[in-house]
């Protein structure tokens, strides 16, 4: 099975090179592009103030994070969850940039860009010229947004997992596998002869009702010469 990790971060601002920090990171495990239910989640003390503009987006103040661990305290568990697999995020260069800044700050190797899958880039290819924010994609795919009052990394991951399934045709692939299994089951059942076939023979009344129904149709194709 193919494993990937979908993740999201919340931050104190938009520019890691200006000292903005991660305050939340969440990640979901995917197997064959579908969520397994395994996840990682951590709230992090950013070791700096959180601007009001950022608080309006994600709802966190520095007081809320006063007793939370520093990034260095959760990094080993995060990297263990990431493993060596592909990493999926919406506007992935943003999240990669913040993680790389945190890694560099504590002397850890940065993430390889070869691991990056950007769902924003995928969405722009599929829906060129259209709004492709996470909210816009959820609305386009009829994914429930009612719980999303503020940005929340774990909730955003769960929403993005549904979006990613739609962007990559995951539901259709899953349906195809189910149909293939059903077809195999039918063949096996037919060959083993576990149960005698039961022919369905319509009654005289059913045949008459069908004929009357057909009479009411305008030029039915199956009665054409």
N, CA, C and O of each residue as an XYZ file, in Angstrom:
900
protein
N       0.837     -1.198      0.000
C       0.000      0.000      0.000
C       0.873      1.249      0.000
O       1.959      1.268      0.579
N       0.378      2.281     -0.656
C       1.108      3.543     -0.736
C       0.710      4.441      0.432
O      -0.471      4.745      0.604
N       1.686      4.868      1.236
C       1.416      5.739      2.381
C       1.824      7.164      2.064
O       2.846      7.399      1.418
N       1.020      8.115      2.522
C       1.352      9.533      2.447
C       0.838     10.185      3.721
O       0.016      9.611      4.436
N       1.325     11.382      3.997
C       0.882     12.126      5.178
C       0.392     13.494      4.732
O       1.113     14.241      4.070
N      -0.830     13.808      5.100
C      -1.418     15.119      4.805
C      -1.313     15.964      6.076
O      -1.661     15.496      7.160
N      -0.833     17.216      5.948
C      -0.619     18.009      7.165
C      -0.975     19.469      6.954
O      -1.136     19.937      5.827
N      -1.094     20.177      8.072
C      -1.412     21.609      8.043
C      -0.779     22.264      9.258
O      -0.570     21.617     10.284
N      -0.474     23.553      9.138
C       0.070     24.318     10.260
C      -0.751     25.592     10.468
O      -1.369     26.103      9.533
N      -0.750     26.089     11.680
C      -1.210     27.444     11.995
C      -0.021     28.189     12.576
O       0.809     27.601     13.268
N       0.061     29.483     12.295
C       1.276     30.241     12.605
C       0.957     31.607     13.206
O      -0.199     32.028     13.253
N       1.998     32.285     13.659
C       1.827     33.633     14.215
C       1.784     34.697     13.133
O       1.489     35.858     13.418
N       2.072     34.319     11.903
C       2.092     35.277     10.801
C       2.398     34.561      9.495
O       2.288     33.339      9.403
N       2.779     35.330      8.497
C       2.963     34.761      7.158
C       4.418     34.634      6.731
O       4.698     34.013      5.706
N       5.360     35.209      7.492
C       6.751     35.280      7.040
C       7.689     34.601      8.049
O       8.061     35.213      9.050
N       8.065     33.366      7.799
C       8.999     32.707      8.725
C      10.353     33.400      8.773
O      11.026     33.362      9.803
N      10.766     34.033      7.672
C      12.061     34.725      7.648
C      12.051     35.995      8.499
O      13.107     36.570      8.766
N      10.845     36.442      8.934
C      10.751     37.579      9.842
C      10.528     37.126     11.285
O      10.213     37.938     12.155
N      10.692     35.837     11.532
C      10.606     35.339     12.901
C       9.252     34.799     13.314
O       9.057     34.461     14.481
N       8.297     34.709     12.371
C       7.009     34.123     12.728
C       7.169     32.620     12.938
O       8.030     31.986     12.328
N       6.335     32.064     13.802
C       6.526     30.699     14.272
C       5.254     29.865     14.122
O       4.157     30.398     13.954
N       5.426     28.567     14.185
C       4.296     27.631     14.170
C       3.690     27.545     15.564
O       4.412     27.437     16.555
N       2.357     27.594     15.640
C       1.676     27.408     16.922
C       0.842     26.121     16.947
O       0.420     25.680     18.016
N       0.606     25.520     15.782
C      -0.169     24.283     15.724
C       0.246     23.504     14.486
O       0.452     24.079     13.417
N       0.366     22.205     14.640
C       0.632     21.337     13.497
C      -0.206     20.072     13.662
O      -0.282     19.490     14.744
N      -0.830     19.664     12.562
C      -1.633     18.447     12.568
C      -1.328     17.660     11.306
O      -0.987     18.235     10.272
N      -1.452     16.346     11.395
C      -1.154     15.490     10.250
C      -2.057     14.262     10.285
O      -2.377     13.737     11.352
N      -2.464     13.813      9.095
C      -3.281     12.609      8.948
C      -2.546     11.604      8.083
O      -1.887     11.978      7.112
N      -2.654     10.342      8.427
C      -2.076      9.282      7.609
C      -3.058      8.879      6.516
O      -4.250      8.700      6.767
N      -2.532      8.738      5.288
C      -3.314      8.240      4.161
C      -2.677      6.958      3.639
O      -1.455      6.872      3.519
N      -3.498      5.970      3.332
C      -3.050      4.778      2.619
C      -3.832      4.705      1.323
O      -5.063      4.714      1.328
N      -3.104      4.631      0.197
C      -3.741      4.681     -1.120
C      -4.657      5.897     -1.244
O      -5.742      5.818     -1.822
N      -4.196      7.032     -0.686
C      -4.865      8.330     -0.758
C      -6.119      8.430      0.099
O      -6.842      9.421     -0.005
N      -6.403      7.445      0.937
C      -7.589      7.491      1.783
C      -7.175      7.509      3.258
O      -6.250      6.794      3.641
N      -7.854      8.326      4.103
C      -7.483      8.431      5.523
C      -7.648      7.109      6.258
O      -8.615      6.379      6.038
N      -6.684      6.807      7.143
C      -6.753      5.589      7.942
C      -7.343      5.838      9.325
O      -7.734      4.894     10.011
N      -7.411      7.107      9.741
C      -7.851      7.442     11.095
C      -6.695      7.788     12.026
O      -6.916      8.399     13.071
N      -5.455      7.406     11.667
C      -4.290      7.762     12.480
C      -3.953      9.236     12.246
O      -3.969      9.711     11.110
N      -3.650      9.952     13.325
C      -3.297     11.360     13.158
C      -2.302     11.802     14.227
O      -2.131     11.153     15.259
N      -1.656     12.925     13.943
C      -0.765     13.603     14.885
C      -1.307     15.014     15.065
O      -1.778     15.629     14.108
N      -1.241     15.535     16.311
C      -1.699     16.906     16.549
C      -0.954     17.487     17.737
O      -0.807     16.835     18.770
N      -0.485     18.717     17.583
C       0.197     19.385     18.692
C      -0.046     20.888     18.633
O       0.047     21.503     17.570
N      -0.358     21.470     19.788
C      -0.329     22.918     19.967
C       1.033     23.270     20.537
O       1.565     22.538     21.372
N       1.606     24.391     20.090
C       3.012     24.707     20.372
C       3.144     26.142     20.881
O       2.532     27.059     20.333
N       3.931     26.328     21.913
C       4.263     27.681     22.363
C       5.241     28.283     21.352
O       6.292     27.695     21.095
N       4.912     29.458     20.765
C       5.760     29.995     19.696
C       6.982     30.780     20.171
O       7.810     31.182     19.353
N       7.105     31.002     21.474
C       8.240     31.753     22.020
C       8.308     33.175     21.465
O       9.389     33.741     21.304
N       7.152     33.733     21.179
C       7.039     35.121     20.738
C       5.565     35.527     20.838
O       4.698     34.680     21.055
N       5.290     36.804     20.682
C       3.907     37.286     20.718
C       3.135     36.809     19.485
O       3.710     36.525     18.435
N       1.816     36.734     19.652
C       0.940     36.397     18.526
C       0.157     37.652     18.149
O      -0.641     38.128     18.956
N       0.356     38.200     16.964
C      -0.362     39.412     16.560
C      -1.879     39.194     16.539
O      -2.359     38.084     16.312
N      -2.614     40.273     16.780
C      -4.079     40.181     16.801
C      -4.630     39.701     15.462
O      -5.613     38.960     15.426
N      -4.005     40.117     14.364
C      -4.488     39.680     13.046
C      -4.442     38.160     12.921
O      -5.347     37.549     12.352
N      -3.379     37.552     13.457
C      -3.266     36.100     13.408
C      -4.290     35.448     14.326
O      -4.889     34.435     13.966
N      -4.497     36.022     15.515
C      -5.483     35.475     16.449
C      -6.875     35.481     15.842
O      -7.653     34.558     16.080
N      -7.204     36.509     15.058
C      -8.521     36.559     14.424
C      -8.717     35.400     13.448
O      -9.848     34.979     13.208
N      -7.628     34.885     12.887
C      -7.727     33.794     11.916
C      -7.878     32.444     12.608
O      -8.770     31.665     12.276
N      -6.993     32.172     13.580
C      -7.021     30.835     14.193
C      -7.568     30.803     15.617
O      -7.829     29.724     16.149
N      -7.745     31.968     16.246
C      -8.391     32.023     17.557
C      -7.476     31.863     18.746
O      -7.947     31.915     19.882
N      -6.159     31.667     18.531
C      -5.240     31.423     19.651
C      -4.526     32.700     20.078
O      -4.079     33.490     19.246
N      -4.428     32.885     21.393
C      -3.589     33.934     21.967
C      -2.398     33.256     22.644
O      -2.390     32.040     22.830
N      -1.398     34.049     23.006
C      -0.235     33.487     23.682
C      -0.620     32.883     25.030
O      -0.020     31.900     25.465
N      -1.623     33.472     25.693
C      -2.101     32.926     26.968
C      -2.646     31.513     26.785
O      -2.439     30.642     27.630
N      -3.349     31.293     25.666
C      -3.899     29.958     25.397
C      -2.807     28.896     25.292
O      -3.049     27.720     25.564
N      -1.610     29.313     24.897
C      -0.523     28.372     24.641
C       0.558     28.389     25.716
O       1.637     27.826     25.530
N       0.267     29.032     26.830
C       1.287     29.247     27.860
C       1.911     27.952     28.362
O       3.108     27.919     28.647
N       1.129     26.893     28.474
C       1.665     25.641     29.029
C       1.948     24.601     27.948
O       2.134     23.424     28.257
N       1.981     25.018     26.700
C       2.219     24.078     25.609
C       3.718     23.891     25.361
O       4.506     24.778     25.691
N       4.127     22.756     24.788
C       5.555     22.510     24.553
C       6.115     23.408     23.459
O       5.368     23.938     22.636
N       7.446     23.576     23.455
C       8.133     24.249     22.354
C       8.257     23.266     21.185
O       8.102     22.057     21.359
N       8.538     23.803     19.994
C       8.633     22.950     18.806
C       9.675     21.847     19.001
O       9.462     20.706     18.593
N      10.791     22.190     19.622
C      11.858     21.202     19.809
C      11.396     20.001     20.624
O      11.968     18.916     20.522
N      10.358     20.200     21.434
C       9.875     19.112     22.289
C       8.945     18.149     21.553
O       8.725     17.029     22.016
N       8.397     18.574     20.408
C       7.462     17.695     19.680
C       8.054     17.219     18.353
O       7.431     16.418     17.657
N       9.237     17.695     17.997
C       9.766     17.448     16.666
C      10.013     15.963     16.395
O       9.745     15.490     15.290
N      10.516     15.226     17.375
C      10.810     13.804     17.145
C       9.534     13.019     16.838
O       9.512     12.180     15.938
N       8.482     13.300     17.590
C       7.216     12.602     17.363
C       6.624     12.976     15.998
O       6.071     12.129     15.296
N       6.749     14.250     15.638
C       6.256     14.694     14.328
C       7.006     14.001     13.197
O       6.390     13.489     12.263
N       8.333     13.984     13.278
C       9.129     13.363     12.215
C       8.891     11.859     12.141
O       8.914     11.279     11.056
N       8.666     11.234     13.277
C       8.351      9.805     13.266
C       7.040      9.554     12.537
O       6.912      8.582     11.792
N       6.062     10.437     12.754
C       4.773     10.291     12.073
C       4.922     10.543     10.572
O       4.326      9.834      9.761
N       5.713     11.545     10.205
C       5.958     11.836      8.790
C       6.630     10.649      8.093
O       6.307     10.338      6.947
N       7.553      9.995      8.774
C       8.321      8.927      8.140
C       9.080      9.463      6.939
O       9.551     10.601      6.951
N       9.197      8.645      5.903
C       9.867      9.048      4.670
C       8.880      9.221      3.524
O       9.273      9.200      2.357
N       7.608      9.392      3.848
C       6.558      9.359      2.835
C       6.295     10.746      2.243
O       6.797     11.761      2.724
N       5.490     10.745      1.182
C       5.073     11.999      0.559
C       4.303     12.838      1.570
O       3.609     12.301      2.434
N       4.429     14.169      1.458
C       3.781     15.098      2.378
C       2.848     16.010      1.590
O       3.278     16.707      0.671
N       1.572     16.001      1.953
C       0.526     16.713      1.217
C       0.035     17.891      2.054
O      -0.242     17.742      3.244
N      -0.072     19.063      1.427
C      -0.617     20.224      2.121
C      -1.240     21.159      1.089
O      -0.922     21.096     -0.099
N      -2.131     22.027      1.563
C      -2.758     23.012      0.687
C      -1.917     24.285      0.735
O      -1.736     24.879      1.798
N      -1.410     24.695     -0.416
C      -0.366     25.718     -0.492
C       0.863     25.208      0.259
O       1.374     25.858      1.172
N       1.319     24.032     -0.153
C       2.392     23.314      0.543
C       3.673     24.125      0.720
O       4.308     23.987      1.765
N       4.099     24.965     -0.235
C       5.336     25.731      0.000
C       5.277     26.583      1.269
O       6.302     26.793      1.918
N       4.087     27.076      1.629
C       3.938     27.864      2.859
C       4.248     26.992      4.083
O       5.056     27.372      4.930
N       3.601     25.821      4.169
C       3.794     24.955      5.335
C       5.202     24.370      5.375
O       5.802     24.269      6.446
N       5.733     23.985      4.214
C       7.114     23.503      4.152
C       8.065     24.595      4.631
O       9.007     24.315      5.372
N       7.824     25.840      4.213
C       8.696     26.941      4.602
C       8.739     27.140      6.106
O       9.806     27.369      6.674
N       7.583     27.054      6.754
C       7.547     27.230      8.209
C       8.207     26.055      8.926
O       8.956     26.254      9.883
N       7.932     24.826      8.466
C       8.579     23.681      9.101
C      10.092     23.736      8.923
O      10.843     23.466      9.861
N      10.539     24.085      7.716
C      11.976     24.171      7.475
C      12.631     25.211      8.373
O      13.737     24.997      8.870
N      11.951     26.346      8.584
C      12.504     27.378      9.467
C      12.630     26.850     10.900
O      13.611     27.124     11.590
N      11.621     26.090     11.332
C      11.689     25.503     12.677
C      12.805     24.463     12.761
O      13.527     24.413     13.757
N      12.950     23.641     11.740
C      14.017     22.636     11.735
C      15.395     23.300     11.782
O      16.268     22.884     12.544
N      15.577     24.331     10.965
C      16.871     25.022     10.937
C      17.177     25.653     12.289
O      18.331     25.696     12.716
N      16.144     26.139     12.954
C      16.347     26.809     14.244
C      16.905     25.852     15.287
O      17.621     26.276     16.194
N      16.586     24.566     15.169
C      17.068     23.592     16.162
C      18.113     22.650     15.563
O      18.434     21.620     16.156
N      18.642     23.000     14.393
C      19.729     22.226     13.802
C      19.317     20.908     13.190
O      20.116     19.972     13.150
N      18.076     20.811     12.708
C      17.603     19.591     12.056
C      17.577     19.780     10.535
O      17.438     20.907     10.059
N      17.711     18.684      9.765
C      17.637     18.797      8.302
C      16.254     19.272      7.851
O      15.240     18.954      8.472
N      16.234     20.026      6.777
C      14.963     20.491      6.227
C      14.312     19.384      5.397
O      14.933     18.363      5.101
N      13.072     19.603      5.033
C      12.316     18.619      4.259
C      12.713     18.673      2.791
O      12.979     19.751      2.258
N      12.756     17.532      2.143
C      13.048     17.480      0.713
C      11.832     17.946     -0.082
O      10.719     17.470      0.142
N      12.046     18.871     -1.004
C      10.951     19.349     -1.846
C      10.380     18.236     -2.710
O       9.246     18.342     -3.179
N      11.140     17.174     -2.929
C      10.661     16.053     -3.734
C       9.514     15.320     -3.044
O       8.779     14.573     -3.690
N       9.356     15.527     -1.747
C       8.267     14.869     -1.009
C       6.961     15.653     -1.085
O       5.922     15.156     -0.651
N       6.995     16.860     -1.626
C       5.867     17.782     -1.562
C       4.783     17.457     -2.595
O       5.073     17.259     -3.775
N       3.540     17.405     -2.132
C       2.362     17.384     -3.001
C       1.487     18.554     -2.582
O       1.019     18.608     -1.445
N       1.266     19.488     -3.494
C       0.527     20.714     -3.194
C      -0.885     20.610     -3.763
O      -1.064     20.638     -4.980
N      -1.891     20.491     -2.892
C      -3.266     20.369     -3.366
C      -3.762     21.665     -4.009
O      -4.665     21.631     -4.845
N      -3.183     22.803     -3.628
C      -3.561     24.054     -4.294
C      -3.141     24.008     -5.764
O      -3.903     24.416     -6.640
N      -1.935     23.513     -6.035
C      -1.479     23.381     -7.418
C      -2.352     22.393     -8.183
O      -2.675     22.634     -9.346
N      -2.739     21.287     -7.554
C      -3.625     20.314     -8.201
C      -4.962     20.959     -8.535
O      -5.507     20.748     -9.619
N      -5.495     21.753     -7.591
C      -6.794     22.396     -7.801
C      -6.728     23.419     -8.934
O      -7.670     23.538     -9.718
N      -5.619     24.159     -9.025
C      -5.492     25.163    -10.082
C      -5.448     24.517    -11.467
O      -5.923     25.095    -12.444
N      -4.875     23.317    -11.544
C      -4.867     22.600    -12.824
C      -6.278     22.138    -13.179
O      -6.695     22.224    -14.334
N      -6.999     21.654    -12.193
C      -8.348     21.134    -12.455
C      -9.377     22.240    -12.622
O     -10.310     22.105    -13.414
N      -9.215     23.345    -11.874
C     -10.190     24.435    -11.925
C      -9.470     25.753    -12.228
O      -9.451     26.644    -11.380
N      -8.887     25.893    -13.400
C      -8.122     27.106    -13.712
C      -9.000     28.352    -13.679
O     -10.121     28.365    -14.189
N      -8.455     29.399    -13.063
C      -9.156     30.669    -13.019
C     -10.271     30.744    -11.998
O     -10.965     31.759    -11.932
N     -10.468     29.710    -11.201
C     -11.536     29.690    -10.204
C     -10.947     29.806     -8.798
O      -9.768     29.508     -8.604
N     -11.753     30.237     -7.804
C     -11.258     30.257     -6.426
C     -10.906     28.836     -5.977
O     -11.699     27.912     -6.160
N      -9.729     28.663     -5.396
C      -9.282     27.330     -5.001
C      -8.783     27.289     -3.563
O      -7.923     26.476     -3.223
N      -9.323     28.166     -2.717
C      -9.036     28.058     -1.293
C      -9.670     26.770     -0.766
O     -10.483     26.145     -1.447
N      -9.292     26.380      0.453
C      -9.886     25.179      1.032
C     -11.392     25.328      1.171
O     -12.141     24.395      0.881
N     -11.844     26.509      1.618
C     -13.287     26.741      1.729
C     -13.971     26.602      0.380
O     -15.011     25.951      0.275
N     -13.393     27.212     -0.660
C     -14.002     27.172     -1.992
C     -14.082     25.746     -2.517
O     -15.087     25.359     -3.113
N     -13.035     24.964     -2.301
C     -13.036     23.578     -2.764
C     -14.046     22.738     -1.990
O     -14.710     21.880     -2.572
N     -14.171     22.975     -0.686
C     -15.175     22.249      0.091
C     -16.575     22.551     -0.428
O     -17.399     21.646     -0.566
N     -16.842     23.815     -0.715
C     -18.165     24.156     -1.249
C     -18.374     23.500     -2.619
O     -19.461     23.007     -2.918
N     -17.329     23.500     -3.441
C     -17.452     22.918     -4.791
C     -17.736     21.427     -4.727
O     -18.475     20.895     -5.555
N     -17.146     20.746     -3.738
C     -17.337     19.302     -3.620
C     -18.424     18.934     -2.598
O     -18.559     17.769     -2.225
N     -19.198     19.937     -2.147
C     -20.300     19.709     -1.203
C     -19.823     19.028      0.083
O     -20.463     18.104      0.585
N     -18.680     19.503      0.610
C     -18.129     19.004      1.865
C     -18.567     19.942      2.990
O     -18.446     21.160      2.861
N     -19.069     19.391      4.080
C     -19.645     20.164      5.172
C     -18.600     21.056      5.839
O     -17.574     20.574      6.319
N     -18.872     22.367      5.865
C     -17.966     23.346      6.474
C     -18.521     23.913      7.778
O     -17.956     24.862      8.323
N     -19.599     23.358      8.281
C     -20.298     23.987      9.399
C     -19.445     24.083     10.659
O     -19.671     24.974     11.478
N     -18.471     23.191     10.836
C     -17.638     23.214     12.052
C     -16.466     24.181     11.945
O     -15.727     24.356     12.914
N     -16.282     24.810     10.796
C     -15.077     25.614     10.577
C     -15.359     27.095     10.837
O     -15.533     27.874      9.900
N     -15.402     27.476     12.111
C     -15.608     28.883     12.460
C     -14.291     29.649     12.431
O     -14.268     30.822     12.060
N     -13.187     28.995     12.821
C     -11.846     29.569     12.692
C     -10.947     28.509     12.067
O     -11.325     27.341     11.977
N      -9.752     28.921     11.633
C      -8.793     27.960     11.098
C      -8.291     27.078     12.242
O      -7.905     27.570     13.302
N      -8.305     25.796     12.008
C      -7.860     24.818     12.990
C      -7.135     23.735     12.219
O      -7.700     23.143     11.300
N      -5.885     23.467     12.583
C      -5.047     22.597     11.761
C      -5.620     21.191     11.624
O      -5.606     20.623     10.532
N      -6.127     20.622     12.723
C      -6.635     19.254     12.648
C      -7.920     19.189     11.836
O      -8.083     18.291     11.009
N      -8.841     20.137     12.062
C     -10.073     20.170     11.267
C      -9.756     20.425      9.804
O     -10.340     19.795      8.922
N      -8.826     21.353      9.540
C      -8.459     21.646      8.154
C      -7.866     20.415      7.465
O      -8.103     20.191      6.278
N      -7.096     19.619      8.210
C      -6.558     18.376      7.645
C      -7.690     17.432      7.245
O      -7.663     16.832      6.170
N      -8.667     17.311      8.110
C      -9.772     16.394      7.819
C     -10.577     16.866      6.609
O     -10.998     16.057      5.782
N     -10.784     18.168      6.512
C     -11.471     18.709      5.337
C     -10.624     18.510      4.083
O     -11.132     18.120      3.032
N      -9.317     18.785      4.210
C      -8.439     18.653      3.053
C      -8.341     17.206      2.594
O      -8.204     16.943      1.400
N      -8.410     16.261      3.531
C      -8.378     14.851      3.140
C      -9.553     14.522      2.236
O      -9.406     13.780      1.264
N     -10.735     15.078      2.556
C     -11.898     14.857      1.696
C     -11.708     15.532      0.338
O     -12.054     14.967     -0.700
N     -11.157     16.742      0.359
C     -10.885     17.448     -0.895
C      -9.879     16.671     -1.747
O     -10.050     16.534     -2.958
N      -8.831     16.167     -1.096
C      -7.783     15.436     -1.826
C      -8.344     14.185     -2.488
O      -7.985     13.856     -3.619
N      -9.228     13.492     -1.776
C      -9.874     12.321     -2.360
C     -10.619     12.716     -3.637
O     -10.554     12.006     -4.640
N     -11.326     13.851     -3.599
C     -12.065     14.303     -4.778
C     -11.115     14.741     -5.893
O     -11.349     14.440     -7.063
N     -10.051     15.446     -5.535
C      -9.119     15.938     -6.553
C      -8.401     14.805     -7.283
O      -8.073     14.925     -8.464
N      -8.161     13.711     -6.572
C      -7.381     12.607     -7.148
C      -8.247     11.452     -7.616
O      -7.723     10.433     -8.067
N      -9.568     11.593     -7.519
C     -10.443     10.512     -7.942
C     -10.430      9.339     -7.001
O     -10.719      8.214     -7.411
N     -10.094      9.577     -5.721
C      -9.978      8.483     -4.764
C     -11.253      7.708     -4.567
O     -11.213      6.483     -4.453
N     -12.398      8.388     -4.522
C     -13.663      7.683     -4.322
C     -13.957      6.764     -5.501
O     -14.426      5.639     -5.330
N     -13.670      7.270     -6.712
C     -13.907      6.446     -7.887
C     -12.996      5.229     -7.888
O     -13.423      4.135     -8.257
N     -11.713      5.413     -7.469
C     -10.804      4.267     -7.414
C     -11.303      3.246     -6.398
O     -11.251      2.041     -6.642
N     -11.788      3.737     -5.257
C     -12.297      2.832     -4.237
C     -13.529      2.087     -4.732
O     -13.696      0.896     -4.468
N     -14.396      2.808     -5.459
C     -15.579      2.175     -6.013
C     -15.202      1.115     -7.033
O     -15.806      0.043     -7.067
N     -14.198      1.409     -7.872
C     -13.761      0.445     -8.870
C     -13.252     -0.830     -8.220
O     -13.548     -1.931     -8.684
N     -12.476     -0.680     -7.130
C     -11.975     -1.858     -6.430
C     -13.127     -2.680     -5.865
O     -13.103     -3.910     -5.907
N     -14.142     -1.988     -5.334
C     -15.291     -2.702     -4.792
C     -16.040     -3.444     -5.887
O     -16.499     -4.568     -5.685
N     -16.164     -2.801     -7.065
C     -16.867     -3.430     -8.173
C     -16.096     -4.641     -8.690
O     -16.685     -5.665     -9.034
N     -14.741     -4.505     -8.740
C     -13.936     -5.643     -9.174
C     -14.100     -6.805     -8.208
O     -14.216     -7.954     -8.633
N     -14.112     -6.511     -6.901
C     -14.288     -7.573     -5.912
C     -15.654     -8.222     -6.076
O     -15.782     -9.444     -5.995
N     -16.686     -7.391     -6.309
C     -18.023     -7.940     -6.484
C     -18.080     -8.844     -7.703
O     -18.718     -9.896     -7.670
N     -17.410     -8.434     -8.793
C     -17.398     -9.245    -10.005
C     -16.728    -10.586     -9.747
O     -17.206    -11.623    -10.208
N     -15.606    -10.567     -9.001
C     -14.916    -11.813     -8.662
C     -15.819    -12.701     -7.831
O     -15.884    -13.911     -8.047
N     -16.525    -12.089     -6.865
C     -17.410    -12.884     -6.014
C     -18.500    -13.563     -6.836
O     -18.866    -14.708     -6.569
N     -19.023    -12.841     -7.852
C     -20.062    -13.411     -8.691
C     -19.529    -14.602     -9.466
O     -20.192    -15.636     -9.549
N     -18.323    -14.467    -10.042
C     -17.718    -15.558    -10.798
C     -17.510    -16.775     -9.913
O     -17.834    -17.900    -10.294
N     -16.954    -16.531     -8.705
C     -16.712    -17.641     -7.784
C     -18.012    -18.335     -7.428
O     -18.071    -19.564     -7.386
N     -19.044    -17.564     -7.173
C     -20.340    -18.149     -6.811
C     -20.877    -18.999     -7.966
O     -21.402    -20.090     -7.742
N     -20.748    -18.500     -9.200
C     -21.268    -19.219    -10.355
C     -20.527    -20.533    -10.554
O     -21.139    -21.561    -10.845
N     -19.200    -20.497    -10.397
C     -18.399    -21.691    -10.658
C     -18.581    -22.758     -9.592
O     -18.608    -23.948     -9.905
N     -18.704    -22.353     -8.357
C     -18.748    -23.342     -7.296
C     -20.095    -24.026     -7.232
O     -20.213    -25.131     -6.703
N     -21.118    -23.366     -7.774
C     -22.438    -23.973     -7.758
C     -22.959    -24.201     -6.358
O     -23.622    -25.199     -6.079
N     -22.645    -23.243     -5.461
C     -23.105    -23.395     -4.084
C     -24.626    -23.371     -3.983
O     -25.202    -23.942     -3.057
N     -25.263    -22.719     -4.926
C     -26.708    -22.591     -4.864
C     -27.276    -22.694     -6.273
O     -26.741    -22.092     -7.204
N     -28.367    -23.461     -6.436
C     -28.958    -23.621     -7.765
C     -29.557    -22.308     -8.224
O     -30.122    -21.572     -7.415
N     -29.443    -21.991     -9.540
C     -30.047    -20.766    -10.051
C     -31.561    -20.782     -9.881
O     -32.200    -21.831     -9.953
N     -32.112    -19.610     -9.656
C     -33.562    -19.482     -9.503
C     -34.103    -18.620    -10.626
O     -34.121    -17.396    -10.495
N     -34.544    -19.211    -11.724
C     -35.073    -18.412    -12.831
C     -36.310    -17.637    -12.393
O     -37.144    -18.155    -11.652
N     -36.422    -16.406    -12.850
C     -37.562    -15.560    -12.514
C     -38.500    -15.553    -13.716
O     -38.151    -15.024    -14.771
N     -39.682    -16.134    -13.564
C     -40.661    -16.241    -14.659
C     -41.844    -15.355    -14.323
O     -42.508    -15.573    -13.310
N     -42.128    -14.337    -15.173
C     -43.272    -13.460    -14.891
C     -44.590    -14.211    -15.019
O     -44.724    -15.138    -15.818
N     -45.554    -13.791    -14.217
C     -46.887    -14.381    -14.291
C     -47.636    -13.802    -15.483
O     -47.198    -12.824    -16.088
N     -48.761    -14.412    -15.811
C     -49.607    -13.910    -16.904
C     -50.059    -12.487    -16.605
O     -50.079    -11.639    -17.498
N     -50.419    -12.226    -15.369
C     -50.869    -10.883    -14.989
C     -49.740     -9.861    -15.153
O     -49.976     -8.745    -15.615
N     -48.511    -10.244    -14.774
C     -47.376     -9.334    -14.916
C     -47.072     -9.051    -16.374
O     -46.755     -7.917    -16.731
N     -47.165    -10.074    -17.228
C     -46.937     -9.864    -18.660
C     -47.992     -8.936    -19.246
O     -47.674     -8.083    -20.075
N     -49.223     -9.089    -18.831
C     -50.295     -8.236    -19.337
C     -50.110     -6.797    -18.884
O     -50.327     -5.863    -19.655
N     -49.706     -6.621    -17.623
C     -49.469     -5.268    -17.119
C     -48.318     -4.609    -17.867
O     -48.378     -3.419    -18.177
N     -47.256     -5.387    -18.164
C     -46.133     -4.840    -18.920
C     -46.554     -4.437    -20.323
O     -46.171     -3.371    -20.805
N     -47.350     -5.293    -20.989
C     -47.803     -4.980    -22.347
C     -48.648     -3.713    -22.352
O     -48.543     -2.895    -23.266
N     -49.484     -3.552    -21.331
C     -50.318     -2.346    -21.252
C     -49.464     -1.106    -21.049
O     -49.748     -0.043    -21.600
N     -48.412     -1.256    -20.249
C     -47.497     -0.123    -20.030
C     -46.799      0.274    -21.330
O     -46.699      1.457    -21.655
N     -46.317     -0.733    -22.072
C     -45.618     -0.458    -23.327
C     -46.536      0.229    -24.327
O     -46.096      1.090    -25.088
N     -47.833     -0.157    -24.326
C     -48.793      0.455    -25.247
C     -48.898      1.958    -25.039
O     -49.184      2.705    -25.974
N     -48.664      2.399    -23.794
C     -48.788      3.833    -23.489
C     -47.556      4.633    -23.898
O     -47.598      5.863    -23.900
N     -46.446      3.950    -24.247
C     -45.218      4.638    -24.639
C     -45.309      5.087    -26.089
O     -45.902      4.413    -26.930
N     -44.704      6.247    -26.366
C     -44.707      6.770    -27.723
C     -43.515      6.211    -28.492
O     -42.367      6.542    -28.196
N     -43.791      5.372    -29.470
C     -42.780      4.821    -30.375
C     -41.604      4.197    -29.619
O     -40.467      4.632    -29.800
N     -41.851      3.184    -28.773
C     -40.723      2.560    -28.032
C     -39.755      1.881    -28.974
O     -40.169      1.174    -29.892
N     -38.454      2.092    -28.750
C     -37.448      1.638    -29.697
C     -37.387      0.130    -29.798
O     -37.029     -0.403    -30.849
N     -37.739     -0.590    -28.699
C     -37.611     -2.046    -28.750
C     -38.736     -2.726    -29.556
O     -38.701     -3.935    -29.786
N     -39.789     -1.885    -30.003
C     -40.843     -2.455    -30.860
C     -40.664     -2.068    -32.317
O     -41.477     -2.432    -33.166
N     -39.579     -1.317    -32.614
C     -39.359     -0.935    -34.023
C     -38.888     -2.142    -34.814
O     -38.136     -2.980    -34.316
N     -39.350     -2.213    -36.064
C     -38.973     -3.333    -36.943
C     -37.507     -3.213    -37.326
O     -36.989     -4.054    -38.060
